[in-house]
């Protein structure tokens, strides 16, 4: 259980769901983790739970990912607390449904701010800190919806596709500068989190999950640990020759 031993990681959207699972997975495998979230109470509770099983490897950091200035402060605080920064996991995200004619313009902008602009802000602020503690790894959580469109996901499709390509740009930039920092994206399909309930309205939670599972060739939706294990691989030195790539966690949807 030491695949990322000694590494220092910041994970956004870590108060719950995928982010919390990623922080827990990295801590279990030896990393120090900073759980960054606008929900500071939730992040603190998640950090306490991780500390109970990992001898104090976690702490919480307040961060609104849509605020570039807060990124500078949050990463600086995490860097000082942990004594470095090797890993950044850009996980924070929202999904507001709506087609191009019906989607409210404010919802379009909010989705881009949370899902895409935050990744730019985070990577921009993190690279100078990570350079001094290489090797480093940036893992950006995109979505299978960044590769496959839906009629009612105009903003989400656009934002997650942007995450996919900006990750490649960051990877090439870091390689060109010889920073020894890699950047890759992960593209999950439906994952068993609260976001399922927010997106699939009008159905009870169990019924919604059954309906979504019928769309997946493997016959189930994903778990938070499915994503966390992928993050662990990309964050570790096991993936040291992988950069500018995308890892699909879609149960076979994109193969159809």
Secondary structure as the mmCIF struct_conf table of DSSP 4:
data_model
#
loop_
_struct_conf.conf_type_id
_struct_conf.id
_struct_conf.beg_label_comp_id
_struct_conf.beg_label_asym_id
_struct_conf.beg_label_seq_id
_struct_conf.end_label_comp_id
_struct_conf.end_label_asym_id
_struct_conf.end_label_seq_id
TURN_TY1_P TURN_TY1_P1 UNK A 3 UNK A 6
STRN STRN1 UNK A 8 UNK A 12
BEND BEND1 UNK A 13 UNK A 13
TURN_TY1_P TURN_TY1_P2 UNK A 14 UNK A 15
BEND BEND2 UNK A 16 UNK A 16
HELX_RH_AL_P HELX_RH_AL_P1 UNK A 17 UNK A 28
TURN_TY1_P TURN_TY1_P3 UNK A 29 UNK A 30
STRN STRN2 UNK A 32 UNK A 37
BEND BEND3 UNK A 38 UNK A 38
HELX_RH_AL_P HELX_RH_AL_P2 UNK A 40 UNK A 54
TURN_TY1_P TURN_TY1_P4 UNK A 55 UNK A 55
BEND BEND4 UNK A 56 UNK A 56
STRN STRN3 UNK A 58 UNK A 62
TURN_TY1_P TURN_TY1_P5 UNK A 65 UNK A 66
HELX_RH_AL_P HELX_RH_AL_P3 UNK A 68 UNK A 82
TURN_TY1_P TURN_TY1_P6 UNK A 83 UNK A 83
STRN STRN4 UNK A 87 UNK A 90
STRN STRN5 UNK A 98 UNK A 98
TURN_TY1_P TURN_TY1_P7 UNK A 100 UNK A 102
BEND BEND5 UNK A 103 UNK A 103
HELX_RH_AL_P HELX_RH_AL_P4 UNK A 105 UNK A 112
HELX_RH_PI_P HELX_RH_PI_P1 UNK A 113 UNK A 117
HELX_RH_AL_P HELX_RH_AL_P5 UNK A 118 UNK A 130
HELX_RH_3T_P HELX_RH_3T_P1 UNK A 131 UNK A 133
BEND BEND6 UNK A 135 UNK A 135
STRN STRN6 UNK A 136 UNK A 141
HELX_RH_3T_P HELX_RH_3T_P2 UNK A 144 UNK A 146
TURN_TY1_P TURN_TY1_P8 UNK A 147 UNK A 147
BEND BEND7 UNK A 148 UNK A 148
TURN_TY1_P TURN_TY1_P9 UNK A 151 UNK A 152
STRN STRN7 UNK A 153 UNK A 153
HELX_RH_AL_P HELX_RH_AL_P6 UNK A 154 UNK A 176
TURN_TY1_P TURN_TY1_P10 UNK A 177 UNK A 178
STRN STRN8 UNK A 181 UNK A 188
BEND BEND8 UNK A 190 UNK A 190
STRN STRN9 UNK A 191 UNK A 191
BEND BEND9 UNK A 192 UNK A 193
HELX_RH_AL_P HELX_RH_AL_P7 UNK A 194 UNK A 199
BEND BEND10 UNK A 200 UNK A 200
TURN_TY1_P TURN_TY1_P11 UNK A 201 UNK A 202
BEND BEND11 UNK A 203 UNK A 203
HELX_RH_AL_P HELX_RH_AL_P8 UNK A 205 UNK A 213
TURN_TY1_P TURN_TY1_P12 UNK A 214 UNK A 215
BEND BEND12 UNK A 216 UNK A 216
TURN_TY1_P TURN_TY1_P13 UNK A 217 UNK A 218
BEND BEND13 UNK A 219 UNK A 220
STRN STRN10 UNK A 222 UNK A 222
HELX_RH_AL_P HELX_RH_AL_P9 UNK A 224 UNK A 235
BEND BEND14 UNK A 236 UNK A 236
HELX_RH_3T_P HELX_RH_3T_P3 UNK A 237 UNK A 239
TURN_TY1_P TURN_TY1_P14 UNK A 240 UNK A 241
BEND BEND15 UNK A 244 UNK A 244
STRN STRN11 UNK A 246 UNK A 249
BEND BEND16 UNK A 250 UNK A 250
TURN_TY1_P TURN_TY1_P15 UNK A 251 UNK A 252
HELX_RH_3T_P HELX_RH_3T_P4 UNK A 253 UNK A 255
#
